[in-house]
Amino acid sequence: MSNRYAIIVNGVVVNTIAWDGEAEFDVKQAGYGDKAELMALDDNSLVAVGYLYSGTEFSAPPLTQEQQDNIDSAAIDGNINLKASLMNEANQRLSVLQDAVDLEMATKDESAALLLWKKYRVLLSRIDENTPKDITWPEKPR
Protein backbone atom coordinates (compact mmCIF):
# COMPACT_ATOMS: atom_id res chain seq x y z
CA MET A 1 0.00 0.00 0.00
CA SER A 2 1.22 3.49 -0.84
CA ASN A 3 2.56 5.60 1.97
CA ARG A 4 2.68 8.86 0.02
CA TYR A 5 -0.36 11.09 -0.16
CA ALA A 6 -1.23 14.48 -1.57
CA ILE A 7 -3.47 16.84 0.33
CA ILE A 8 -5.57 18.72 -2.20
CA VAL A 9 -7.64 21.85 -1.61
CA ASN A 10 -9.65 23.36 -4.46
CA GLY A 11 -7.74 21.35 -7.05
CA VAL A 12 -4.27 22.38 -5.81
CA VAL A 13 -1.78 20.23 -3.90
CA VAL A 14 -1.12 22.05 -0.64
CA ASN A 15 1.04 19.38 0.97
CA THR A 16 2.42 15.89 0.48
CA ILE A 17 2.75 13.52 3.40
CA ALA A 18 3.96 10.05 4.30
CA TRP A 19 1.25 8.08 6.09
CA ASP A 20 0.87 4.39 6.77
CA GLY A 21 -2.84 4.59 5.95
CA GLU A 22 -3.74 2.83 9.16
CA ALA A 23 -3.33 5.39 11.93
CA GLU A 24 -6.20 7.84 12.11
CA PHE A 25 -5.71 10.98 10.06
CA ASP A 26 -8.38 13.44 8.99
CA VAL A 27 -7.28 16.20 6.60
CA LYS A 28 -10.16 18.44 7.65
CA GLN A 29 -9.29 18.13 11.33
CA ALA A 30 -5.60 18.61 10.51
CA GLY A 31 -6.43 22.20 9.57
CA TYR A 32 -6.80 21.92 5.81
CA GLY A 33 -10.49 22.82 5.79
CA ASP A 34 -13.73 21.24 4.62
CA LYS A 35 -12.74 21.12 0.96
CA ALA A 36 -9.53 19.19 1.59
CA GLU A 37 -9.13 15.72 0.15
CA LEU A 38 -6.45 13.06 0.51
CA MET A 39 -5.17 11.31 -2.62
CA ALA A 40 -2.87 8.27 -2.55
CA LEU A 41 0.20 8.62 -4.78
CA ASP A 42 1.90 5.71 -6.49
CA ASP A 43 5.66 5.32 -6.34
CA ASN A 44 6.07 6.91 -9.79
CA SER A 45 4.04 10.04 -9.07
CA LEU A 46 5.97 13.28 -9.42
CA VAL A 47 3.80 15.59 -7.37
CA ALA A 48 4.73 18.58 -5.27
CA VAL A 49 3.09 21.50 -3.51
CA GLY A 50 1.47 23.77 -6.07
CA TYR A 51 0.66 21.02 -8.56
CA LEU A 52 -2.84 21.02 -9.97
CA TYR A 53 -5.28 18.11 -9.66
CA SER A 54 -8.09 17.76 -12.18
CA GLY A 55 -9.91 14.96 -10.38
CA THR A 56 -8.13 12.33 -12.45
CA GLU A 57 -4.54 13.52 -12.95
CA PHE A 58 -1.86 15.81 -11.60
CA SER A 59 -0.12 18.50 -13.65
CA ALA A 60 2.68 20.92 -12.92
CA PRO A 61 1.60 24.46 -12.13
CA PRO A 62 1.99 27.06 -14.87
CA LEU A 63 5.41 28.69 -15.05
CA THR A 64 5.89 32.11 -13.58
CA GLN A 65 6.97 34.86 -15.96
CA GLU A 66 10.44 34.78 -14.41
CA GLN A 67 10.73 31.02 -14.98
CA GLN A 68 9.58 31.39 -18.60
CA ASP A 69 12.02 34.26 -19.14
CA ASN A 70 14.87 32.08 -17.79
CA ILE A 71 13.90 29.21 -20.10
CA ASP A 72 13.68 31.58 -23.09
CA SER A 73 17.03 33.16 -22.25
CA ALA A 74 18.71 29.75 -22.02
CA ALA A 75 17.19 28.73 -25.38
CA ILE A 76 18.44 31.93 -27.03
CA ASP A 77 21.92 31.43 -25.56
CA GLY A 78 21.92 27.88 -26.91
CA ASN A 79 20.85 29.06 -30.37
CA ILE A 80 23.54 31.78 -30.40
CA ASN A 81 26.24 29.30 -29.37
CA LEU A 82 25.14 26.67 -31.87
CA LYS A 83 25.04 29.16 -34.75
CA ALA A 84 28.52 30.43 -33.87
CA SER A 85 29.85 26.87 -33.73
CA LEU A 86 28.24 25.95 -37.07
CA MET A 87 29.56 29.14 -38.69
CA ASN A 88 33.07 28.43 -37.39
CA GLU A 89 32.94 24.93 -38.83
CA ALA A 90 31.69 26.24 -42.20
CA ASN A 91 34.40 28.92 -42.30
CA GLN A 92 37.12 26.36 -41.59
CA ARG A 93 35.86 23.99 -44.28
CA LEU A 94 35.47 26.82 -46.78
CA SER A 95 38.94 28.16 -46.11
CA VAL A 96 40.64 24.91 -47.07
CA LEU A 97 38.33 24.26 -50.02
CA GLN A 98 38.83 27.80 -51.34
CA ASP A 99 42.61 27.42 -51.03
CA ALA A 100 42.47 24.21 -53.06
CA VAL A 101 40.43 25.93 -55.80
CA ASP A 102 42.61 29.08 -55.80
CA LEU A 103 45.78 27.01 -56.10
CA GLU A 104 44.23 24.86 -58.84
CA MET A 105 44.67 21.80 -56.63
CA ALA A 106 40.98 21.03 -56.10
CA THR A 107 39.44 17.75 -57.12
CA LYS A 108 35.98 17.70 -58.72
CA ASP A 109 34.51 16.69 -55.36
CA GLU A 110 36.28 19.58 -53.60
CA SER A 111 35.05 22.10 -56.19
CA ALA A 112 31.50 20.83 -55.77
CA ALA A 113 31.84 20.86 -51.97
CA LEU A 114 33.00 24.48 -52.05
CA LEU A 115 29.70 25.58 -53.59
CA LEU A 116 27.67 23.47 -51.16
CA TRP A 117 29.50 24.88 -48.13
CA LYS A 118 29.09 28.45 -49.41
CA LYS A 119 25.36 27.90 -49.81
CA TYR A 120 25.22 26.35 -46.32
CA ARG A 121 27.03 29.35 -44.81
CA VAL A 122 24.60 31.79 -46.50
CA LEU A 123 21.62 29.82 -45.17
CA LEU A 124 23.17 29.84 -41.68
CA SER A 125 23.76 33.59 -41.84
CA ARG A 126 20.06 34.19 -42.52
CA ILE A 127 18.93 32.43 -39.35
CA ASP A 128 17.73 34.64 -36.50
CA GLU A 129 19.28 32.96 -33.51
CA ASN A 130 17.82 35.51 -31.09
CA THR A 131 14.62 33.54 -30.61
CA PRO A 132 13.66 31.04 -27.93
CA LYS A 133 11.77 28.99 -30.53
CA ASP A 134 13.13 25.81 -32.06
CA ILE A 135 15.14 26.57 -35.16
CA THR A 136 15.27 24.43 -38.27
CA TRP A 137 18.95 24.47 -39.04
CA PRO A 138 20.14 23.88 -42.61
CA GLU A 139 21.64 20.48 -43.30
CA LYS A 140 25.43 20.39 -43.44
CA PRO A 141 27.01 19.39 -46.74
CA ARG A 142 28.73 16.03 -46.75
C-alpha positions as YAML, in Angstrom:
chain: A
units: angstrom
residues:
- id: 1
  name: MET
  ca: [0.00, 0.00, 0.00]
- id: 2
  name: SER
  ca: [1.22, 3.49, -0.84]
- id: 3
  name: ASN
  ca: [2.56, 5.60, 1.97]
- id: 4
  name: ARG
  ca: [2.68, 8.86, 0.02]
- id: 5
  name: TYR
  ca: [-0.36, 11.09, -0.16]
- id: 6
  name: ALA
  ca: [-1.23, 14.48, -1.57]
- id: 7
  name: ILE
  ca: [-3.47, 16.84, 0.33]
- id: 8
  name: ILE
  ca: [-5.57, 18.72, -2.20]
- id: 9
  name: VAL
  ca: [-7.64, 21.85, -1.61]
- id: 10
  name: ASN
  ca: [-9.65, 23.36, -4.46]
- id: 11
  name: GLY
  ca: [-7.74, 21.35, -7.05]
- id: 12
  name: VAL
  ca: [-4.27, 22.38, -5.81]
- id: 13
  name: VAL
  ca: [-1.78, 20.23, -3.90]
- id: 14
  name: VAL
  ca: [-1.12, 22.05, -0.64]
- id: 15
  name: ASN
  ca: [1.04, 19.38, 0.97]
- id: 16
  name: THR
  ca: [2.42, 15.89, 0.48]
- id: 17
  name: ILE
  ca: [2.75, 13.52, 3.40]
- id: 18
  name: ALA
  ca: [3.96, 10.05, 4.30]
- id: 19
  name: TRP
  ca: [1.25, 8.08, 6.09]
- id: 20
  name: ASP
  ca: [0.87, 4.39, 6.77]
- id: 21
  name: GLY
  ca: [-2.84, 4.59, 5.95]
- id: 22
  name: GLU
  ca: [-3.74, 2.83, 9.16]
- id: 23
  name: ALA
  ca: [-3.33, 5.39, 11.93]
- id: 24
  name: GLU
  ca: [-6.20, 7.84, 12.11]
- id: 25
  name: PHE
  ca: [-5.71, 10.98, 10.06]
- id: 26
  name: ASP
  ca: [-8.38, 13.44, 8.99]
- id: 27
  name: VAL
  ca: [-7.28, 16.20, 6.60]
- id: 28
  name: LYS
  ca: [-10.16, 18.44, 7.65]
- id: 29
  name: GLN
  ca: [-9.29, 18.13, 11.33]
- id: 30
  name: ALA
  ca: [-5.60, 18.61, 10.51]
- id: 31
  name: GLY
  ca: [-6.43, 22.20, 9.57]
- id: 32
  name: TYR
  ca: [-6.80, 21.92, 5.81]
- id: 33
  name: GLY
  ca: [-10.49, 22.82, 5.79]
- id: 34
  name: ASP
  ca: [-13.73, 21.24, 4.62]
- id: 35
  name: LYS
  ca: [-12.74, 21.12, 0.96]
- id: 36
  name: ALA
  ca: [-9.53, 19.19, 1.59]
- id: 37
  name: GLU
  ca: [-9.13, 15.72, 0.15]
- id: 38
  name: LEU
  ca: [-6.45, 13.06, 0.51]
- id: 39
  name: MET
  ca: [-5.17, 11.31, -2.62]
- id: 40
  name: ALA
  ca: [-2.87, 8.27, -2.55]
- id: 41
  name: LEU
  ca: [0.20, 8.62, -4.78]
- id: 42
  name: ASP
  ca: [1.90, 5.71, -6.49]
- id: 43
  name: ASP
  ca: [5.66, 5.32, -6.34]
- id: 44
  name: ASN
  ca: [6.07, 6.91, -9.79]
- id: 45
  name: SER
  ca: [4.04, 10.04, -9.07]
- id: 46
  name: LEU
  ca: [5.97, 13.28, -9.42]
- id: 47
  name: VAL
  ca: [3.80, 15.59, -7.37]
- id: 48
  name: ALA
  ca: [4.73, 18.58, -5.27]
- id: 49
  name: VAL
  ca: [3.09, 21.50, -3.51]
- id: 50
  name: GLY
  ca: [1.47, 23.77, -6.07]
- id: 51
  name: TYR
  ca: [0.66, 21.02, -8.56]
- id: 52
  name: LEU
  ca: [-2.84, 21.02, -9.97]
- id: 53
  name: TYR
  ca: [-5.28, 18.11, -9.66]
- id: 54
  name: SER
  ca: [-8.09, 17.76, -12.18]
- id: 55
  name: GLY
  ca: [-9.91, 14.96, -10.38]
- id: 56
  name: THR
  ca: [-8.13, 12.33, -12.45]
- id: 57
  name: GLU
  ca: [-4.54, 13.52, -12.95]
- id: 58
  name: PHE
  ca: [-1.86, 15.81, -11.60]
- id: 59
  name: SER
  ca: [-0.12, 18.50, -13.65]
- id: 60
  name: ALA
  ca: [2.68, 20.92, -12.92]
- id: 61
  name: PRO
  ca: [1.60, 24.46, -12.13]
- id: 62
  name: PRO
  ca: [1.99, 27.06, -14.87]
- id: 63
  name: LEU
  ca: [5.41, 28.69, -15.05]
- id: 64
  name: THR
  ca: [5.89, 32.11, -13.58]
- id: 65
  name: GLN
  ca: [6.97, 34.86, -15.96]
- id: 66
  name: GLU
  ca: [10.44, 34.78, -14.41]
- id: 67
  name: GLN
  ca: [10.73, 31.02, -14.98]
- id: 68
  name: GLN
  ca: [9.58, 31.39, -18.60]
- id: 69
  name: ASP
  ca: [12.02, 34.26, -19.14]
- id: 70
  name: ASN
  ca: [14.87, 32.08, -17.79]
- id: 71
  name: ILE
  ca: [13.90, 29.21, -20.10]
- id: 72
  name: ASP
  ca: [13.68, 31.58, -23.09]
- id: 73
  name: SER
  ca: [17.03, 33.16, -22.25]
- id: 74
  name: ALA
  ca: [18.71, 29.75, -22.02]
- id: 75
  name: ALA
  ca: [17.19, 28.73, -25.38]
- id: 76
  name: ILE
  ca: [18.44, 31.93, -27.03]
- id: 77
  name: ASP
  ca: [21.92, 31.43, -25.56]
- id: 78
  name: GLY
  ca: [21.92, 27.88, -26.91]
- id: 79
  name: ASN
  ca: [20.85, 29.06, -30.37]
- id: 80
  name: ILE
  ca: [23.54, 31.78, -30.40]
- id: 81
  name: ASN
  ca: [26.24, 29.30, -29.37]
- id: 82
  name: LEU
  ca: [25.14, 26.67, -31.87]
- id: 83
  name: LYS
  ca: [25.04, 29.16, -34.75]
- id: 84
  name: ALA
  ca: [28.52, 30.43, -33.87]
- id: 85
  name: SER
  ca: [29.85, 26.87, -33.73]
- id: 86
  name: LEU
  ca: [28.24, 25.95, -37.07]
- id: 87
  name: MET
  ca: [29.56, 29.14, -38.69]
- id: 88
  name: ASN
  ca: [33.07, 28.43, -37.39]
- id: 89
  name: GLU
  ca: [32.94, 24.93, -38.83]
- id: 90
  name: ALA
  ca: [31.69, 26.24, -42.20]
- id: 91
  name: ASN
  ca: [34.40, 28.92, -42.30]
- id: 92
  name: GLN
  ca: [37.12, 26.36, -41.59]
- id: 93
  name: ARG
  ca: [35.86, 23.99, -44.28]
- id: 94
  name: LEU
  ca: [35.47, 26.82, -46.78]
- id: 95
  name: SER
  ca: [38.94, 28.16, -46.11]
- id: 96
  name: VAL
  ca: [40.64, 24.91, -47.07]
- id: 97
  name: LEU
  ca: [38.33, 24.26, -50.02]
- id: 98
  name: GLN
  ca: [38.83, 27.80, -51.34]
- id: 99
  name: ASP
  ca: [42.61, 27.42, -51.03]
- id: 100
  name: ALA
  ca: [42.47, 24.21, -53.06]
- id: 101
  name: VAL
  ca: [40.43, 25.93, -55.80]
- id: 102
  name: ASP
  ca: [42.61, 29.08, -55.80]
- id: 103
  name: LEU
  ca: [45.78, 27.01, -56.10]
- id: 104
  name: GLU
  ca: [44.23, 24.86, -58.84]
- id: 105
  name: MET
  ca: [44.67, 21.80, -56.63]
- id: 106
  name: ALA
  ca: [40.98, 21.03, -56.10]
- id: 107
  name: THR
  ca: [39.44, 17.75, -57.12]
- id: 108
  name: LYS
  ca: [35.98, 17.70, -58.72]
- id: 109
  name: ASP
  ca: [34.51, 16.69, -55.36]
- id: 110
  name: GLU
  ca: [36.28, 19.58, -53.60]
- id: 111
  name: SER
  ca: [35.05, 22.10, -56.19]
- id: 112
  name: ALA
  ca: [31.50, 20.83, -55.77]
- id: 113
  name: ALA
  ca: [31.84, 20.86, -51.97]
- id: 114
  name: LEU
  ca: [33.00, 24.48, -52.05]
- id: 115
  name: LEU
  ca: [29.70, 25.58, -53.59]
- id: 116
  name: LEU
  ca: [27.67, 23.47, -51.16]
- id: 117
  name: TRP
  ca: [29.50, 24.88, -48.13]
- id: 118
  name: LYS
  ca: [29.09, 28.45, -49.41]
- id: 119
  name: LYS
  ca: [25.36, 27.90, -49.81]
- id: 120
  name: TYR
  ca: [25.22, 26.35, -46.32]
- id: 121
  name: ARG
  ca: [27.03, 29.35, -44.81]
- id: 122
  name: VAL
  ca: [24.60, 31.79, -46.50]
- id: 123
  name: LEU
  ca: [21.62, 29.82, -45.17]
- id: 124
  name: LEU
  ca: [23.17, 29.84, -41.68]
- id: 125
  name: SER
  ca: [23.76, 33.59, -41.84]
- id: 126
  name: ARG
  ca: [20.06, 34.19, -42.52]
- id: 127
  name: ILE
  ca: [18.93, 32.43, -39.35]
- id: 128
  name: ASP
  ca: [17.73, 34.64, -36.50]
- id: 129
  name: GLU
  ca: [19.28, 32.96, -33.51]
- id: 130
  name: ASN
  ca: [17.82, 35.51, -31.09]
- id: 131
  name: THR
  ca: [14.62, 33.54, -30.61]
- id: 132
  name: PRO
  ca: [13.66, 31.04, -27.93]
- id: 133
  name: LYS
  ca: [11.77, 28.99, -30.53]
- id: 134
  name: ASP
  ca: [13.13, 25.81, -32.06]
- id: 135
  name: ILE
  ca: [15.14, 26.57, -35.16]
- id: 136
  name: THR
  ca: [15.27, 24.43, -38.27]
- id: 137
  name: TRP
  ca: [18.95, 24.47, -39.04]
- id: 138
  name: PRO
  ca: [20.14, 23.88, -42.61]
- id: 139
  name: GLU
  ca: [21.64, 20.48, -43.30]
- id: 140
  name: LYS
  ca: [25.43, 20.39, -43.44]
- id: 141
  name: PRO
  ca: [27.01, 19.39, -46.74]
- id: 142
  name: ARG
  ca: [28.73, 16.03, -46.75]
...
